Amino acid sequence: MADWTEKYRPSTLSEVRGNDKARDAFAEWARSWDDHHEAVVLHGSPGVGKTSAVSSSEIAMFSLAQHRIDSRRRGR
């Protein structure tokens, strides 16, 4: 049985709720990636939606990098 946080994780960035201004800025950064190739750092308290934002299908190309960072932090 899947953890409820995974079961109900937003599948698109527009489904992420909370700080709409930050979410929209992140979406704009991703849409304009080809123009700037600049990194972004998402920070905040646990549970605010950082992983959900990166894991959304619209940002899928960045998920691998995020996963590698999480794995290193956990020592895997």
C-alpha positions in Angstrom: 0.0 0.0 0.0 1.4 3.4 -1.0 2.0 6.1 1.5 -0.8 8.7 1.4 1.6 11.5 0.7 2.6 9.7 -2.5 -0.9 8.7 -3.4 -2.2 12.3 -3.2 1.0 14.0 -4.5 0.1 16.6 -7.1 0.7 15.4 -10.7 1.0 18.8 -12.2 2.6 22.0 -10.9 -0.8 23.8 -11.1 -2.1 21.3 -8.5 0.5 22.4 -5.9 -1.3 24.6 -3.4 0.1 27.2 -1.0 2.5 29.9 -2.2 1.1 30.6 -5.7 3.6 33.4 -6.3 6.6 31.1 -5.6 5.0 28.2 -7.6 4.4 30.5 -10.6 7.9 31.9 -10.5 9.2 28.3 -10.5 7.1 27.4 -13.4 8.3 30.4 -15.3 11.9 29.5 -14.5 11.3 26.0 -16.0 9.5 27.3 -19.1 12.4 29.7 -19.8 15.2 27.2 -19.1 16.5 27.2 -22.7 17.0 31.0 -22.5 19.1 31.1 -19.3 20.4 27.6 -18.1 20.6 29.0 -14.6 20.2 26.9 -11.5 17.4 27.3 -8.9 17.4 26.5 -5.2 14.2 25.6 -3.6 14.2 26.0 0.2 11.8 26.0 3.0 10.4 24.1 5.9 9.5 20.4 5.6 6.2 19.8 4.0 5.8 23.1 2.0 5.8 21.4 -1.4 9.4 21.5 -2.6 9.6 17.9 -3.7 6.0 18.0 -5.0 6.9 21.0 -7.2 9.9 19.3 -8.6 8.2 15.9 -9.0 5.3 17.3 -11.0 5.1 16.1 -14.6 5.7 19.6 -16.0 9.1 19.7 -14.4 9.9 16.0 -15.0 13.2 16.7 -16.7 14.6 18.1 -13.4 13.4 15.2 -11.2 16.5 13.1 -11.8 18.8 15.8 -10.4 16.5 16.4 -7.5 16.4 12.6 -6.8 20.2 12.4 -6.8 20.5 15.2 -4.4 18.0 13.6 -2.0 19.8 10.2 -2.3 23.1 11.7 -1.4 21.6 13.6 1.6 20.2 10.3 2.9 23.4 8.5 2.3 22.2 6.0 -0.3 
